[in-house]
Amino acid sequence: MNHEDRRDPEAFLDLVPHTKKGTLKVYLGGAAGVGKTYRMLEEAHRLRGEGHDVVLGFIETHNRAETAARIGDLELVPLREVAYRGVVLREMDIAAIIARQPEFAIVDELAHTNAPGSRHSKRYQDVEELVVNGISVITAFNIQHLESLNQLVRRMTSVEVRETVPDTFLARADQIVTVDLSVEELRQRLREGKIYPAEQVEQALRNFFNPGNLGALRELALREVARSQSRSRAEMELRKREHGRRTIAGERLMVCLSSNPDGSDELLRKAARSADRFNADWYAVHVETPEESVQKISTADFRALLDNINLAADLGAETVWLKANDVVKALVEFAREHRVTRLVIGRTHPSVWNRLLHRSVTRQLISAAADFDIELVSQGETRESEKPPG
């Protein structure tokens, strides 16, 4: 998504003189129970021991004894009580934290939806306000709550995650740290009753906490942190080369993300090299058609697509997921809307069936994109399948 044409409301706060923002640190986990809350509490004690002013804005222990014990004598800002449909809900008191003006605030359960009538609808918005008010925040959430991964997680785990955190929030973080446990260690913690009550353990082991789900979620969390670190290093190196100034990219590239594993990684790497050569921002775009929705494609194709998305992100692309009936039309419209100047397209070898039907998507895209520069990349012996590459 291109944000250059839409000014972020928070950006206007930058115009206010003498405003010093806080920093944002995110602990990212693959699943519940890996130890995010405990790690935040450990850091809170360490910071206080170093002389910093630290408060707990919101902590969720989930009745875990070791987590509750680690709170110790840390200062907890009293929660705000909200009456809703005959039930009293307890929410973080953002006004009280701002009035208290600590140096650091620990905020758990970032993806939480606040009670109706709250200052903001989502807790991550509370955190944004704390940071704007000069309070550094340490927070945490699990990878399945990242907005851009919502469909992927649903496909992998058969669980629909309703509460999400936008990718733009994570992109603003000054530091992202993964809290990782091996799949077997996490399942053992579950068996020992350290995550859920005993009566829920067996069902959880069979469903969400099965080895396949945990392995996939763990990999997503590790890849997200690696991507963040890679982009931070690249940005720092660029600023060094340009004496602290980031030049405006002269070109914008776009490449199609496919679920076809043959040659896709090679195409993405060549697109990344082209982007580097032209000092260009670049997009890796996948178009989901009704015939190839995430509910219909094979598990092998879905995992290939996930690998391609992760690889594109690792290489520095902005990954985009579109839904459309016409792949070529969607790609060209996106390119024009985002002022793309160069399309990187794989030189595939159409099957006999496609040649007879004159339906090569590569040829259609080249024909429809007459006003773009085209970079045609060889993909070895890769053959174009009957399904579109978007």
MOJOQUI-V844454 format. One record per run of one state. SS is the DSSP state (a for helix, b for strand, c for the rest). FROM is the first residue (numbers start at 1). LEN is the number of residues. Records with the same first field share a line. If there is no record, write none. Layout:
BEGIN
SS = FROM-LEN  FROM-LEN
END
This chain:
BEGIN
c = 1-8  16-8  30-6  50-4  59-6  72-4  77-3  85-2  92-2  101-3  108-5  114-8  133-3  158-7  166-1  172-3  180-3  192-6  207-4  242-10  257-7  278-3  289-1  293-6  315-3  324-3  338-4  351-1  358-3  369-4  385-6
a = 9-7  36-14  65-7  94-7  123-10  143-3  147-11  167-5  183-9  198-9  211-31  264-14  290-3  299-16  327-11  352-6  361-8
b = 24-6  54-5  76-1  80-5  87-5  104-4  113-1  122-1  136-7  146-1  165-1  175-5  252-5  281-8  318-6  342-9  373-12
END
